Amino acid sequence: MPPLPHWYRGRAAVLDFAVQVPMTRCPSWRYLVTTANTQPAVAFYLGEHADAPHLPFSITVLTVVADRIAAIDAFTDPAHFAYFGLPDRL
């Protein structure tokens, strides 16, 4: 279970959260595509600005059902990045 158990139901709610929080309040993002237990996943890195080092923030796992995203689970412990062989900064 992710450490912050927030629930959003439906495309509009997820989009509203994404715009209000990570896309607006967080300064700069970078990412690497990966997999977790055969599911698509994204390793997100957060930086203070575009030219700053970007440090591990979350591994976000997508559950896909019938070619659509059915669930999004974000694991925000930077220690997880080493298990995936991901760099400790971008």
N, C-alpha and C positions, 0 to 999 in steps of 0.2 A: 504494500500500500504506500503510495507516495506520502511524504510527510505533511503535505497541505491538502487535505481531502476536500477539494472544491468540486462542485458538480454544476455543469452547464448542460442544458438540454436543448438541442436544436441548433441549426446553422446560425440563426440570428444571434442567439446567446453566446455562442463560441466566437463569432466575429466581433460582437460588441466587447467581449473580454479582451480579445487580441488587440483591438484598436485602443481600448482604454488603458491597458496595462503594458504589455511588452513593447508594442509598437509606438507608444507615446511616451511612457515614463522611463524606459530604459534607453541609455544613450547610444550604444552601438552593438550590433549582433553580428556574429559569424557562425557558420555551421558546417558540419560534415555529415553526410548521409551514411548510415550504418544499418545494422540489423540487430535485433534482440530476440532470441528464441524463435528464429525464422520470421519474425515480423519486421516490417519496415520501421526504422527509427531514425531520429535526427539528434546529433550531439550539438547542443547550442553552447556557444561561448559568448561571454559578455565583456565589453570593454568600456572604459570611461569616455572614450571618444574614438573616432574611426582609426586614428593613427596609433592608439595605445595598444598594449598587449591585451589580447582577449583571453580570459580565463574560463575554465569549465564552469558552466552554470547548470545544465540539465541534460539528461538523456531522455528524450521524449519518444515514447513507443506508440505507434499507430496500429490499432486493430482495424483491419479492413474486412468488410463483409459485403459480398456482391459488388465489388469494385467501388465501394464507398467507405469513407472513414466512419467507423461505428464507435470508436473510443480513442481517447488521447490520454495517455498516462505519462506524467513528467516526474522523473526521479532526480531530485535536485542535490544529491550528495556528490560533490566533485570526485570523491574516491572511486566512484563507479567507472570513471573514464579509463583508469588503468586496466580494469578487467576487459575492456573492449580494445585495448592496444591503441587508444587514442592519445594524441599529444596533450601535454599539460598546459599548452597555450598555443594560440594562433597569432 
